Structures are given as structure tokens and as C-alpha cells.
Amino acid sequence: MASIVFTAAADADAAVIFGDLDAKAATSTVVKYRASLSALYRSLQDFPDGGAPRPRIGADIRIGVVSPHIVIYRHSPAYDALTVPRIVHGRRRATGTRLPRAR
């Protein structure tokens, strides 16, 4: 099972997403969205190469979708780890997303 590492930018993205949901949506919607995001992370831990490749964003970049957001991640097989540099809205042009460099 791969471990998941979130960058500071991804943590900030999640804080904005959940802050926005808390302000605009019903509690049940927030709970369902958190559960969907958690399910995606569990799935990626078991199948780290399961996300769609996005070479235009960067080398070894894949995505997972929890509509309307896209979880951008990089799998490092040598470390059996996923790094999540950003979580962006699906309408955002992901090819323009600035990602931290791979370690």
C-alpha cells in the first residue's frame, strides 16, 4: 500500500475547498464530499497507477477526479509513495498549474 504525501499547496487547496463547501453547502454534502475524497485516496493507495496520466502537466503526473475537483499526483514506485502537489477545480486549466519539483 502506497503512502500519500500532501504538499503545503495541496493542504491549502483542500482548506479552501472545504471552507467553501462549509460556507455554501449542507452538512450532508460536505460529509459526502469528504467521503468521496477519502475513497479516492484509499483507491490510489492500493492502485497508485490507476489515475489517468497527464504528461502535459509533468513527467509521471496522474490525476484522480472527485467532481468537480482534480487531484493531481505523482507516483514514486521506488518509495511506494504518492505525492499530491495540488487539488484544483476541474474547470481550471490544469496545464497551467504550477507543481513543485519531484524529489
C-alpha positions as CSV (number, residue, x, y, z in Angstrom):
1,M,0.0,0.0,0.0
2,A,1.5,3.3,-1.1
3,S,1.7,6.2,1.4
4,I,0.4,9.6,0.4
5,V,2.3,12.8,1.0
6,F,0.5,16.1,0.6
7,T,2.4,19.3,-0.2
8,A,1.7,22.5,1.6
9,A,0.0,23.7,-1.6
10,A,-2.3,20.7,-1.7
11,D,-3.2,21.2,2.0
12,A,-4.0,24.8,1.3
13,D,-6.1,23.8,-1.7
14,A,-8.1,21.3,0.5
15,A,-8.6,24.0,3.2
16,V,-10.1,26.4,0.6
17,I,-12.3,23.6,-0.9
18,F,-13.7,22.6,2.5
19,G,-14.0,26.1,3.7
20,D,-16.0,26.9,0.6
21,L,-18.2,23.8,1.0
22,D,-18.8,24.5,4.7
23,A,-20.0,28.0,3.8
24,K,-22.1,27.2,0.8
25,A,-23.4,23.6,1.1
26,A,-25.4,21.5,3.5
27,T,-23.6,19.4,6.1
28,S,-24.6,16.2,4.4
29,T,-23.0,17.4,1.1
30,V,-19.7,18.2,2.9
31,V,-19.7,14.8,4.6
32,K,-20.4,13.0,1.2
33,Y,-17.6,15.0,-0.5
34,R,-15.1,14.2,2.3
35,A,-16.1,10.5,2.0
36,S,-15.6,10.6,-1.8
37,L,-12.2,12.2,-1.5
38,S,-11.2,9.6,1.2
39,A,-12.3,6.8,-1.1
40,L,-10.2,8.2,-3.9
41,Y,-7.1,8.3,-1.7
42,R,-7.7,4.7,-0.5
43,S,-8.1,3.5,-4.1
44,L,-4.9,5.3,-5.1
45,Q,-3.0,3.7,-2.2
46,D,-4.0,0.3,-3.5
47,F,-3.7,1.1,-7.2
48,P,-1.2,4.1,-7.4
49,D,-1.0,4.0,-11.2
50,G,-4.8,3.9,-11.6
51,G,-5.2,7.6,-12.3
52,A,-5.2,8.9,-15.8
53,P,-1.7,10.0,-17.0
54,R,-1.3,13.7,-17.7
55,P,2.2,14.1,-19.3
56,R,1.3,17.6,-20.5
57,I,1.3,18.7,-16.8
58,G,4.5,16.9,-16.0
59,A,6.5,13.8,-16.1
60,D,4.9,10.9,-14.1
61,I,1.8,13.0,-13.3
62,R,-1.6,11.4,-13.0
63,I,-4.9,12.6,-11.8
64,G,-7.9,11.3,-9.8
65,V,-11.3,13.0,-10.0
66,V,-13.8,13.8,-7.3
67,S,-16.1,16.0,-9.2
68,P,-15.7,18.9,-9.6
69,H,-12.1,18.7,-8.4
70,I,-9.0,17.1,-9.8
71,V,-6.4,15.6,-7.5
72,I,-3.0,15.9,-9.3
73,Y,-0.4,13.4,-8.1
74,R,2.9,11.8,-8.8
75,H,3.7,8.1,-8.0
76,S,7.2,7.3,-6.9
77,P,7.4,3.5,-7.2
78,A,10.9,3.4,-5.6
79,Y,9.5,4.8,-2.4
80,D,6.0,3.3,-2.8
81,A,4.6,6.8,-2.3
82,L,2.2,9.2,-3.9
83,T,2.9,13.0,-3.7
84,V,-0.2,15.2,-4.1
85,P,1.1,18.7,-5.2
86,R,-2.3,20.2,-6.0
87,I,-6.0,19.8,-5.8
88,V,-7.7,22.0,-8.4
89,H,-11.2,22.8,-9.7
90,G,-11.9,20.8,-12.9
91,R,-12.7,24.0,-14.8
92,R,-9.2,25.3,-14.2
93,R,-6.7,24.8,-16.9
94,A,-4.5,22.1,-15.3
95,T,-1.7,22.5,-17.8
96,G,-1.1,26.0,-16.3
97,T,-0.9,24.6,-12.8
98,R,2.5,25.2,-11.1
99,L,3.7,22.0,-9.5
100,P,6.6,21.6,-7.0
101,R,9.5,19.7,-8.5
102,A,9.8,16.0,-7.9
103,R,12.3,14.9,-5.2
